[in-house]
Structures are given as C-alpha cells and as structure tokens.
Amino acid sequence: MGARHPKIGPRTMGLALLCLLGLSASTAMAKSSVRTGLYGRAGAAVGVSQSGRLDQLNAALPGLLIRRGIVPADSQILEARVEPGTLLGASVGLGWRFHPRFAVESSFDWFEARADFTLSFISPSFPGEVLSGTTEAGGVSGWTFMVEAKGYLATGTLQPYGSVGLGVMGESANFTLRSVLPARWSEMDFAPRFGAGLDLALTPRIALNLDAGYVLGTGALSDDGLISLRLGVLARF
C-alpha cells in the first residue's frame, strides 16, 4: 500500500500566497524605512536637574534664615528649600547616517524652569502654630551641546538605538527672595551623555523620535547632572 500524500486545495494555496505577499511587503517596508545621508531633528525637551549646588544651598538655608532675621531665633524649622520645577525647553539636531546601523549627530538642548522657595516653621512667639508659605524665588536654566555616536539595533519601521557622546553643559541660576537669597551662579564644563532612543519611521524620509539620556557633569559641574528627554520629528534629506 503506497504512502498517502496530503491534499493541497485552493484554500491552502491561497493562504500560502497571502503569507508570501505579506512577508514580501514587510521586507520591502523594512528596507524603505532606512535612508542614509543627512538628517535634521527638532522638537521639545524635558529635563530633570541633579544640581549639587542647589542641594548645598538648601542645606545652608535654615541657618541662613535665622542669621538674616527672616525666621526668629530658636524657631523650629520644619522645611526650608528651593525647589525647581520641571525644566522645559527645545532640542535640535543635525546628523549624518552614514550606514543603516550607524550615525553621528550634533545636538543642542536648552531648558528653563521657575524655582519656588518653600518655608515652614514654628516660631517661639506662636508655639502652637505652624507658619508656612511658598514664594517665587527665581529661576534655573541649562543647556547642552553634544556630538553623539548612535548605533541602531534594527532598521525597519521601529529603529531602537543606543548613543554615547561628549560635549559641553552649562548651568545658571538666579534667586532673589528679599535679602535671603542673593544667589547667582553660572557654570560651564565638559560633559558626556549616555542615551537610548527610538525612531518610528512614518515614511522613508520622516520619522518620530523619542530619546532619553543622562548628562554627567565634570569639573565645575562635577556634582551636577541632567536627565533629558527629547520628543520630536526627524527629517532625512
């Protein structure tokens, strides 16, 4: 008795043809999503400052408030700090994708935020009452200029990548709360950036870009750092 051969009907052949067409389309899309050459990027930026200088100011505030007579002597200070809000700004970049999996990009990010002064204390004159208030204290700002190398893990519609770069970071602050906080500083130094991101290819020339990175301060900014998020549109030329 001969071996039984499976029957291949029109339905099976149709499904196989559809699978083949789908595979061919996805392969074509993956290839069309990668375009080497010059590209530009622009969008919004969000930053979280890790300012060591601001930490030092907050540590010195209780004694400073009492010495300046803003808070009566022998007061119990429950809280006294300057807290910056979320750093908001913009990010632009110009890069060269010289290989489907590698690119070099120069970028400039700028951030700015208002800072609030919060005070809560118990005065010896009012031992049963907590005195508190929040007053605008000033502002902080920062910027980075980086040259980064990017390596892509995939070259299809979704293109995740890792990046490492070196550049310059600047930080400035200005606090003018009565006579307590005549604090101003402006520093700039070299800083590396380590990041990861994702390009979502909409067309061979246009993509959405999401990037997260950490900028490590050195030199005058060795106690400072910056967590930065970028969200924007990337256009290939």
QUIMO-V716030 format. One record per helix or strand of 2 or more residues. SS is the DSSP state (hx for helix, st for strand). FROM is the first residue (numbers start at 1). LEN is the number of residues. Records with the same first field share a line. If there is no record, write none. Layout:
SS: FROM-LEN + FROM-LEN
This chain:
hx: 10-23 + 52-16 + 124-3 + 219-3
st: 37-14 + 76-9 + 87-13 + 102-21 + 130-23 + 158-18 + 183-19 + 206-12 + 225-12
